[in-house]
């Protein structure tokens, strides 16, 4: 029996788990949370990613052939600790997924040291407070002045750091690398709604000039070569400042994208991106076809506060243009 394991089973992994079901007789999932997908072909283990001993026991007991990361940075740390061949070694995972280590590696945005603030050196506001580990914009705060900084410092110093704030448009750059070369690149433009550091929507239209896009691709290639990265995903968030004609790498990750992002790429390019990812993980031959772009918007609905879901109202002006709709609702127990 052909089996696979993916770390995590939430709405974020939904589309890739569905894909894996077509490739394997049985798909195992693992994580502390209640599994999102519950089907005959899927078996979930409620287990912490850090319980490497039990994970290895599951791999051996069920003769799991392939293991895939989920849409959570911590799954990459776990797979690296398990010495999974699909991911980079732990040193590289730390450089890319610890925001502080990555900022020290990629210095286009400067770190502001706690010591310089303590010594009353002049600080140019606004600045950003960031958690060293995390994703989805959680824990990030924009600090406008010294008064705000002093309030935040009382609570958040230990696992956080400060960096320069950069203005510009926000973009995602999803790439696939094979033998440290870019074989697939997809640019988008991000939109923010409630949280200015969390992506709420993306469009596949990108107004970054081609010259700058080429520089971005060269930069990504140089990172892949410098770190000698394994084949697979390399996904970046960047800020483009049109006045300065400069781009800044905000974050970088190798995890599986969530919130139906793979479907967004498929719809935008008419290409089987899940198949490309799968083939890269398994060291299979890759045949990348030419992208056939059409204008697509991916909208993630968010509420301004917690409450009970009653429904979604969609304007008649756009209802006929919706090509796919997914609503994930947690049922009341």
Steps between C-alpha positions, in 0.01 A plus 500: 500500500636841398488742794589863572513723808439875509561702815179689583138458395333841495312702236844626390615151391158412359585526130833314519353216710228463233777478240693238701187285523524449123861385525492273806286215634509651848587851622602549864485843663651615826455794737361612837180644354170330411541383136325713239462216248344178630464233234558125464821551307640744761620401847597768750735472798452759774865554573745786552745568214787486751425144609760360260515159667126434451506644148781260405302213655197594283721521189641151566172337610298617199792480254449861393668561169506882481463782754392854408506830694177683577409869483680575824866594540534266801435198275823581314698506826353159588577343164852636515549349847372170359762537224235484230652510153232739372615792715822688577718429802411670829759778462347616170145465634593728793653763269189514281225458761635685798429862403792633704752257347369573150531876556864446603549289187317737263593852608294720264276593797705598804456358850469762775679370809351522849837634614488799264159597641623448856793732427251767382626498144269679255237266356317579181130416541291312409672168572374141513491257789512139379489156663806291416286202401147501359298558185182666376593842635437392861673703769628775268448859616574837342650740755448868426697665780711458815195492732350201313840330497540525878156345556576209268849441643353413839326194352661387177878519518604133545386331177468813285728735311477842334559592138460792260155570359481511121230662285373360174262255336484145633556200276535125520757320285435126487785303343603141448869416501673199348875452546510853646354654183161668458276283283167669581422856615165660580458864609190635674384819669384471860218685670449545876171549685482491882859412588749703290750213529265216397417435134123506446488497120727459200473588134721353229558841347839643599621849405863442595702588186656206313852631572431488875331159467816371338708637791264329745541168317878540502489571874292186566741293289797634694335403833429149368861460383660655808309271737504202258128452552319173433252480212152633575309815594661836574229757574577865576313808616653820369441875516557700183566874533428657159660835591828343604464225236610255768360176638536360850454137606264501797475128563591169339366148551515150356175372651188407306287811433154511659165670442451343154808673363591200282153515344556873442821423307333220302208724405737784410747302289301195386792287624500197738711659774421224755639243257816710459550517880440126535747416222766728651467333839536157340787602268292423192544671165335838473340634183391859560265633236452864404265697725168613350397781732149625555396757760413330831426638846528278809294651780526374858202622701581618852287620787591798718403303813415149617141383484259247350503444126166573334589531135675706233334767290644533150425797278304428182760701312767233555308177563518390136878546496563259790664186361557319830374547855597320820353570842661327797281513809572346838182326614370576847557198728 
